[in-house]
Amino acid sequence: MATGRRLALGIAVLAAICVAGGWALSAPEKPEPAELPPGDVVAGERLFWAAGCASCHAAPQASGDAMLELAGGVELESEFGTFVAPNISTDPNHGIGGWSVSDFANAVRRGVSPDGRHYYPAFPYTSYSRMSDEDVADLFAFMQTLPAVASDAPGHQVSFPFSVRRGVGLWKRLYLNDEPQVAIAGASEEVVRGQYLVEALGHCGECHTPRAMTGGLETDRWLGGRPNITPGGDIADWSEEDIAAYLETGFTPDFDSAGGRMAAVVRNMARLPAEDREAIAAYLKAVPAVDE
C-alpha cells in the first residue's frame, strides 16, 4: 500500500510539474517596443491592400468605400472550428480605436491582444511577424483614418480543447518566428521585395502551403499546396508576365478567371503598383519547386 501511495504521489507531482511548465511556456509574450517610428498614411494605404485586411474584415462582396468599413464577420472554416474575423474599425468600443501603435504591433506580429490574450492563428500573424517596424507603424496610421463601425462581429465557434486559448501559446513556440520561409541564393532586389510581399504582407503561404495535423505550415512544401504555386505546380507554365497580369485582372493565360477567396485577393492586388505585382511574380518563379 505504501508503495502504491508513493507511486500515486509521484504521478501527481509529475502531473503538477507538467501543468505548471505548460502554463509557463504558453504565456502570451509582449516584447514589442513602447514606441515605433511615426507612421505614414500614404504608405500605409499601400500596405493595407498588400496585407489583404479588407478581405476578412470588410463585409463579403463589399466594394468601393464599403471595403474600408472593417466591421468583421467573415467566417473562416477549419477542422478546428469556425473563426470569425473581428471588428477592427476605429470604433473605440467595438473595434481597435482605443489601441496604441504598440498594441497593434503586438497583435499583428505576436498574436497577443492588448489585454494579454492569445489570438487564434486564423489571424495570420505567423506571416505578419515578418513585417518591419516602419510598415507596422504605416499600416496603423492608415487604419486610424478609416471609419468607425459600432457593431460587434459574432464570436468564434470553437469546441474544447481548441476553445482553451492558452494552448495557442504552445503552438506559437512551434510555428511563430520572423525568419524567411525559403532561402534564395543570389536573389535580386525585385525577388527580395517579392519575398517580403508574399511571405509577410500577402501571407500567401497561409492558403497555398499544406498544413500538418497541428495546423502549422509544412514549410518543406512551401507554396506547394492546392493550388501549388511553385515552379513545379499549377502555374509552372506561366511566365512572370502571366502571373503579374493575373494578379491585376484575375484572368489566367487560358482566359479562366479567379474565383472564391482568390477573387478578393486579386481585388487587393490590383490596387498595388505594377512593380509590386511584378516582384511577386519574380519571387514565385524563384522559389524551390514542389513537384505535384
Secondary structure in CASP SS format (residue, H / E / C, confidence):
PFRMAT SS
TARGET T0000
AUTHOR 0000-0000-0000
METHOD secondary structure of the structure
MODEL  1
M C 1.00
A H 1.00
T H 1.00
G H 1.00
R H 1.00
R H 1.00
L H 1.00
A H 1.00
L H 1.00
G H 1.00
I H 1.00
A H 1.00
V H 1.00
L H 1.00
A H 1.00
A H 1.00
I H 1.00
C H 1.00
V H 1.00
A H 1.00
G H 1.00
G H 1.00
W H 1.00
A H 1.00
L H 1.00
S C 1.00
A C 1.00
P C 1.00
E C 1.00
K C 1.00
P C 1.00
E C 1.00
P C 1.00
A C 1.00
E C 1.00
L C 1.00
P C 1.00
P C 1.00
G C 1.00
D C 1.00
V H 1.00
V H 1.00
A H 1.00
G H 1.00
E H 1.00
R H 1.00
L H 1.00
F H 1.00
W H 1.00
A H 1.00
A C 1.00
G C 1.00
C H 1.00
A H 1.00
S H 1.00
C H 1.00
H H 1.00
A C 1.00
A C 1.00
P C 1.00
Q C 1.00
A C 1.00
S C 1.00
G H 1.00
D H 1.00
A H 1.00
M H 1.00
L H 1.00
E C 1.00
L C 1.00
A C 1.00
G C 1.00
G C 1.00
V C 1.00
E E 1.00
L E 1.00
E E 1.00
S E 1.00
E C 1.00
F C 1.00
G E 1.00
T E 1.00
F E 1.00
V E 1.00
A C 1.00
P C 1.00
N C 1.00
I C 1.00
S C 1.00
T C 1.00
D C 1.00
P C 1.00
N C 1.00
H C 1.00
G C 1.00
I C 1.00
G C 1.00
G C 1.00
W C 1.00
S C 1.00
V H 1.00
S H 1.00
D H 1.00
F H 1.00
A H 1.00
N H 1.00
A H 1.00
V H 1.00
R H 1.00
R H 1.00
G C 1.00
V E 1.00
S C 1.00
P C 1.00
D C 1.00
G C 1.00
R C 1.00
H E 1.00
Y C 1.00
Y C 1.00
P C 1.00
A C 1.00
F C 1.00
P C 1.00
Y H 1.00
T H 1.00
S H 1.00
Y H 1.00
S C 1.00
R C 1.00
M C 1.00
S C 1.00
D H 1.00
E H 1.00
D H 1.00
V H 1.00
A H 1.00
D H 1.00
L H 1.00
F H 1.00
A H 1.00
F H 1.00
M H 1.00
Q C 1.00
T C 1.00
L C 1.00
P C 1.00
A C 1.00
V C 1.00
A C 1.00
S C 1.00
D C 1.00
A C 1.00
P C 1.00
G C 1.00
H C 1.00
Q E 1.00
V C 1.00
S C 1.00
F C 1.00
P C 1.00
F C 1.00
S C 1.00
V C 1.00
R C 1.00
R C 1.00
G H 1.00
V H 1.00
G H 1.00
L H 1.00
W H 1.00
K H 1.00
R H 1.00
L H 1.00
Y H 1.00
L C 1.00
N C 1.00
D C 1.00
E C 1.00
P C 1.00
Q C 1.00
V C 1.00
A C 1.00
I C 1.00
A C 1.00
G C 1.00
A C 1.00
S C 1.00
E H 1.00
E H 1.00
V H 1.00
V H 1.00
R H 1.00
G H 1.00
Q H 1.00
Y H 1.00
L H 1.00
V H 1.00
E H 1.00
A H 1.00
L H 1.00
G C 1.00
H C 1.00
C C 1.00
G H 1.00
E H 1.00
C H 1.00
H H 1.00
T C 1.00
P C 1.00
R E 1.00
A C 1.00
M C 1.00
T C 1.00
G C 1.00
G C 1.00
L E 1.00
E C 1.00
T H 1.00
D H 1.00
R H 1.00
W C 1.00
L C 1.00
G C 1.00
G C 1.00
R C 1.00
P C 1.00
N C 1.00
I C 1.00
T C 1.00
P C 1.00
G C 1.00
G C 1.00
D C 1.00
I C 1.00
A C 1.00
D C 1.00
W C 1.00
S C 1.00
E H 1.00
E H 1.00
D H 1.00
I H 1.00
A H 1.00
A H 1.00
Y H 1.00
L H 1.00
E H 1.00
T H 1.00
G C 1.00
F E 1.00
T C 1.00
P C 1.00
D C 1.00
F C 1.00
D C 1.00
S E 1.00
A C 1.00
G C 1.00
G C 1.00
R H 1.00
M H 1.00
A H 1.00
A H 1.00
V H 1.00
V H 1.00
R H 1.00
N H 1.00
M H 1.00
A C 1.00
R C 1.00
L C 1.00
P C 1.00
A H 1.00
E H 1.00
D H 1.00
R H 1.00
E H 1.00
A H 1.00
I H 1.00
A H 1.00
A H 1.00
Y H 1.00
L H 1.00
K H 1.00
A H 1.00
V C 1.00
P C 1.00
A C 1.00
V C 1.00
D C 1.00
E C 1.00
END
